[in-house]
Amino acid sequence: MTVLSRLLRRKTAVAGAILLLLVVAFCFLGPLVYGTDQSHTDLASARLGPGSGHPLGTDDLGYDVLGRLMVAGRTSLVIGVLAGLIATAVGAVWGAVAGYTGGWLDTVLMRIVDTGVAIPALFLLLVAATLVTPSVGVLALLIGAVSWLVPARLMRAETVSLRERDYIRAITVLGASRTRVVFRHIIPNAIGTVVVNATFQIADAILLVAYVSFLGLGVPAPDTDWGAMLSKGITYTFDGAWWLILPPGIAIVLVVCAINFLGDGLRDAFAVKGRR
C-alpha cells in the first residue's frame, strides 16, 4: 500500500484535510464571492451585530467581520505556511549535516540547538518583532528563525540511523562527497520525517502568529490576522460583542486541529512504510 492509500484509511486525517481545504477556499476564494471593503473605515457602521447586511456583524471601525475573517485568515495561513517551510528546511539541513558528519561538528551544532531550545521561542519572537517593522515576509522569517530547532533534533536522530545503512556506506566508500550524501541520499530518504514535521511546524507557526498579533506586534493596519482580530475583540468582551471574538477564535482552533489531524495521519502512514 502507498502512503496515500494508508493516509486515506485514517478518517481523522481525511477529515483534517477536507477541513483544511475548506478553510483555504474560504480565505482565498471567499473574497471573490463575498466582497467587502477592508481598507476604508466606516464609523457609522461600527459594532453592528450580526445581520442587517453583515452576517457576522462589524468591528469597532465598521469593517465587515466575515470579510475581515477571510482577509485575516489569508494572512495567518500565508505566514504559517512560509514559516513552517523555512523552519523545516533549515532544521532538516542542520540536523542532517550534524548527524552525518558526527564528531566535533555534531557536538557544536547540537549544542547551539540545545541553547536555542532553552530560550522560549515566543520571547525571542517578541524581542525581534519590536526591532523590525512587522510584515508578512518579516514575520514568516522571524517565526521560521525561532522554530527550526526541534526539526533539527528530529532530523539529526533520523540521520544517525540512516548513515549506518548499507547503501550510505557504499556510496561513501565510492567517494561521494558529504554534500552529495546529505542532499541526495540522507534528506530524500528521511522525507517522511520532514513532511510530518512540516505539518506540525505550520500549525505551531499559525499559533505563534496569533500570539504575537494578540500582543499588538503583528502586521500593521489595515492588514490583519486572526490574532489581531482577537486582540481587538477582547476590548469589547464585556459589552456583549461576542461576534468580534468567536469567529477568529474558532477559526484558529479549527485550522490548528485540522493540520494536527493531518500530521498525525501522515506520521502513521510513513511509520508503517518505515517498518516495512
Secondary structure per residue as TSV (DSSP state, phi and psi in degrees):
chain	resnum	aa	ss	phi	psi
A	1	M	-	360.0	141.1
A	2	T	-	-79.6	167.0
A	3	V	H	-60.6	-40.0
A	4	L	H	-63.3	-43.7
A	5	S	H	-66.0	-37.8
A	6	R	H	-68.0	-35.5
A	7	L	H	-66.1	-40.3
A	8	L	H	-68.0	-18.6
A	9	R	T	-80.8	-9.5
A	10	R	-	-99.2	108.7
A	11	K	H	-62.7	-38.7
A	12	T	H	-65.7	-37.6
A	13	A	H	-66.7	-41.8
A	14	V	H	-64.1	-43.0
A	15	A	H	-62.6	-40.7
A	16	G	H	-63.4	-41.7
A	17	A	H	-65.3	-42.5
A	18	I	H	-64.1	-45.3
A	19	L	H	-62.0	-40.6
A	20	L	H	-64.8	-41.2
A	21	L	H	-62.9	-39.3
A	22	L	H	-64.9	-40.9
A	23	V	H	-66.6	-41.7
A	24	V	H	-62.1	-43.9
A	25	A	H	-62.9	-40.6
A	26	F	H	-60.6	-43.2
A	27	C	H	-77.8	-37.0
A	28	F	H	-98.7	-30.7
A	29	L	T	-101.6	-22.4
A	30	G	H	-55.5	-45.1
A	31	P	H	-60.6	-22.5
A	32	L	H	-74.4	-27.0
A	33	V	H	-92.3	-42.6
A	34	Y	S	-118.7	85.6
A	35	G	-	-81.6	133.6
A	36	T	-	-137.6	159.3
A	37	D	-	-89.2	111.0
A	38	Q	-	-110.5	21.3
A	39	S	S	-117.1	-33.4
A	40	H	S	-109.7	131.8
A	41	T	-	-76.0	156.4
A	42	D	-	-141.1	83.2
A	43	L	G	-64.1	-23.4
A	44	A	G	-67.0	-21.5
A	45	S	G	-109.1	20.8
A	46	A	T	-70.7	138.4
A	47	R	T	54.7	44.5
A	48	L	-	-82.7	141.6
A	49	G	-	-72.0	168.0
A	50	P	S	-56.1	139.2
A	51	G	B	110.8	-169.8
A	52	S	T	48.0	48.8
A	53	G	T	88.6	-6.2
A	54	H	B	-129.7	99.5
A	55	P	T	-54.9	-35.5
A	56	L	T	-114.8	17.6
A	57	G	-	79.2	-167.6
A	58	T	B	-128.9	161.9
A	59	D	-	-94.1	-166.7
A	60	D	T	-69.9	-14.3
A	61	L	T	-107.2	5.5
A	62	G	-	87.9	5.5
A	63	Y	-	-73.0	138.0
A	64	D	B	-65.5	124.1
A	65	V	H	-67.4	-38.1
A	66	L	H	-63.7	-46.3
A	67	G	H	-64.7	-38.0
A	68	R	H	-67.2	-34.8
A	69	L	H	-61.8	-38.2
A	70	M	H	-66.9	-48.5
A	71	V	H	-64.0	-42.9
A	72	A	H	-64.5	-39.8
A	73	G	H	-64.1	-37.9
A	74	R	H	-60.9	-43.4
A	75	T	H	-64.5	-46.9
A	76	S	H	-61.9	-42.5
A	77	L	H	-68.2	-42.2
A	78	V	H	-63.1	-47.7
A	79	I	H	-62.8	-43.7
A	80	G	H	-61.5	-44.8
A	81	V	H	-66.9	-46.7
A	82	L	H	-61.8	-46.1
A	83	A	H	-64.1	-41.6
A	84	G	H	-62.9	-41.0
A	85	L	H	-68.3	-39.6
A	86	I	H	-63.5	-47.7
A	87	A	H	-61.6	-42.5
A	88	T	H	-67.5	-42.4
A	89	A	H	-64.2	-48.1
A	90	V	H	-64.3	-45.5
A	91	G	H	-63.8	-38.4
A	92	A	H	-64.4	-46.3
A	93	V	H	-65.9	-45.8
A	94	W	H	-60.0	-49.4
A	95	G	H	-66.9	-37.2
A	96	A	H	-67.2	-41.5
A	97	V	H	-64.3	-45.1
A	98	A	H	-64.2	-46.3
A	99	G	H	-68.4	-38.7
A	100	Y	H	-77.3	-38.8
A	101	T	H	-72.5	-46.6
A	102	G	-	69.8	-167.0
A	103	G	H	65.4	-149.2
A	104	W	H	-66.3	-33.5
A	105	L	H	-65.5	-41.3
A	106	D	H	-60.1	-43.5
A	107	T	H	-62.7	-45.7
A	108	V	H	-64.8	-48.2
A	109	L	H	-62.3	-41.4
A	110	M	H	-77.1	-25.5
A	111	R	H	-69.6	-33.3
A	112	I	H	-63.4	-42.9
A	113	V	H	-62.7	-45.3
A	114	D	H	-61.1	-39.4
A	115	T	H	-65.4	-42.1
A	116	G	H	-66.4	-37.6
A	117	V	H	-65.3	-30.5
A	118	A	H	-69.5	-19.1
A	119	I	S	-98.3	126.2
A	120	P	-	-57.0	130.2
A	121	A	H	-61.4	-38.3
A	122	L	H	-63.5	-37.7
A	123	F	H	-63.1	-47.2
A	124	L	H	-61.1	-39.4
A	125	L	H	-67.2	-40.9
A	126	L	H	-65.9	-40.8
A	127	V	H	-63.1	-45.8
A	128	A	H	-65.4	-37.4
A	129	A	H	-68.3	-24.0
A	130	T	H	-80.9	-15.2
A	131	L	H	-95.1	-19.1
A	132	V	S	-128.7	161.9
A	133	T	-	-80.7	117.0
A	134	P	-	-65.0	141.1
A	135	S	-	-152.7	175.5
A	136	V	H	-59.3	-49.1
A	137	G	H	-65.9	-42.7
A	138	V	H	-64.6	-45.9
A	139	L	H	-63.4	-38.9
A	140	A	H	-62.1	-42.8
A	141	L	H	-66.3	-42.5
A	142	L	H	-64.7	-45.5
A	143	I	H	-66.6	-40.1
A	144	G	H	-63.1	-35.3
A	145	A	H	-70.9	-21.7
A	146	V	H	-106.1	2.7
A	147	S	H	-115.2	0.9
A	148	W	S	-85.1	-5.4
A	149	L	H	-68.6	-46.2
A	150	V	H	-64.5	-45.4
A	151	P	H	-57.7	-34.4
A	152	A	H	-64.2	-42.1
A	153	R	H	-62.4	-45.8
A	154	L	H	-63.6	-42.6
A	155	M	H	-68.5	-35.7
A	156	R	H	-62.8	-45.1
A	157	A	H	-62.6	-40.8
A	158	E	H	-66.3	-37.5
A	159	T	H	-68.3	-40.3
A	160	V	H	-57.6	-36.3
A	161	S	H	-73.0	-41.8
A	162	L	H	-69.6	-33.4
A	163	R	T	-68.0	-14.3
A	164	E	T	-90.2	-3.6
A	165	R	S	-69.3	153.0
A	166	D	H	-63.0	-39.8
A	167	Y	H	-69.4	-30.1
A	168	I	H	-69.7	-42.9
A	169	R	H	-63.7	-36.9
A	170	A	H	-64.8	-48.2
A	171	I	H	-70.1	-25.2
A	172	T	H	-69.4	-43.5
A	173	V	H	-63.5	-34.1
A	174	L	T	-73.4	-4.2
A	175	G	T	100.0	13.9
A	176	A	-	-65.9	139.1
A	177	S	-	-70.8	161.0
A	178	R	H	-62.2	-38.6
A	179	T	H	-61.4	-44.1
A	180	R	H	-65.2	-41.8
A	181	V	H	-63.3	-43.8
A	182	V	I	-66.7	-48.7
A	183	F	I	-87.5	-23.3
A	184	R	I	-101.6	-17.3
A	185	H	I	-130.8	-45.4
A	186	I	I	-69.6	-59.1
A	187	I	H	-62.9	-46.5
A	188	P	H	-59.7	-34.1
A	189	N	H	-82.4	-6.9
A	190	A	T	-108.0	23.5
A	191	I	H	-60.6	-31.2
A	192	G	H	-61.1	-48.1
A	193	T	H	-61.9	-40.8
A	194	V	H	-65.2	-47.5
A	195	V	H	-65.7	-46.2
A	196	V	H	-62.2	-44.7
A	197	N	H	-66.2	-31.8
A	198	A	H	-62.1	-39.2
A	199	T	H	-64.0	-43.0
A	200	F	H	-69.3	-33.8
A	201	Q	H	-66.8	-35.7
A	202	I	H	-65.7	-43.6
A	203	A	H	-62.0	-44.3
A	204	D	H	-64.1	-37.6
A	205	A	H	-65.7	-38.7
A	206	I	H	-62.9	-39.0
A	207	L	H	-67.0	-39.9
A	208	L	H	-65.1	-38.4
A	209	V	H	-59.5	-44.5
A	210	A	H	-63.4	-41.4
A	211	Y	H	-59.8	-51.7
A	212	V	H	-63.8	-43.3
A	213	S	H	-68.4	-35.5
A	214	F	H	-61.5	-30.5
A	215	L	T	-88.9	6.6
A	216	G	T	87.1	16.2
A	217	L	-	-116.6	27.8
A	218	G	S	-89.6	-159.4
A	219	V	S	-66.2	143.3
A	220	P	-	-72.1	153.4
A	221	A	T	-63.8	151.6
A	222	P	T	-82.4	-0.5
A	223	D	-	-67.6	158.0
A	224	T	-	-157.6	171.6
A	225	D	-	-144.7	179.3
A	226	W	H	-64.3	-35.6
A	227	G	H	-65.0	-40.1
A	228	A	H	-66.5	-36.3
A	229	M	H	-64.0	-40.5
A	230	L	H	-63.9	-43.3
A	231	S	H	-61.6	-42.0
A	232	K	H	-71.5	-38.0
A	233	G	H	-70.2	-27.7
A	234	I	G	-64.6	-23.2
A	235	T	G	-64.1	-30.8
A	236	Y	G	-108.8	20.1
A	237	T	G	-59.4	-46.3
A	238	F	G	-78.4	-2.8
A	239	D	G	-92.5	1.3
A	240	G	T	85.0	11.5
A	241	A	-	-84.0	66.5
A	242	W	G	-63.8	-26.4
A	243	W	G	-70.7	-9.3
A	244	L	G	-88.1	-13.7
A	245	I	T	-113.0	-46.7
A	246	L	H	-60.5	-47.3
A	247	P	H	-57.8	-53.0
A	248	P	H	-66.6	-34.3
A	249	G	H	-64.2	-45.6
A	250	I	H	-64.3	-39.0
A	251	A	H	-62.2	-44.4
A	252	I	H	-61.8	-46.5
A	253	V	H	-61.8	-45.7
A	254	L	H	-62.8	-45.3
A	255	V	H	-66.5	-46.3
A	256	V	H	-63.6	-42.8
A	257	C	H	-63.9	-41.7
A	258	A	H	-61.7	-44.5
A	259	I	H	-66.9	-39.4
A	260	N	H	-66.9	-39.0
A	261	F	H	-61.1	-44.1
A	262	L	H	-64.7	-41.2
A	263	G	H	-64.0	-40.7
A	264	D	H	-62.0	-41.2
A	265	G	H	-64.2	-42.2
A	266	L	H	-64.5	-39.9
A	267	R	H	-62.0	-44.3
A	268	D	H	-65.4	-40.7
A	269	A	H	-65.6	-43.7
A	270	F	H	-72.1	-30.2
A	271	A	H	-64.8	-40.9
A	272	V	H	-62.3	-41.0
A	273	K	H	-63.6	-41.4
A	274	G	H	-65.2	-39.1
A	275	R	H	-66.1	-34.4
A	276	R	-	-75.5	360.0
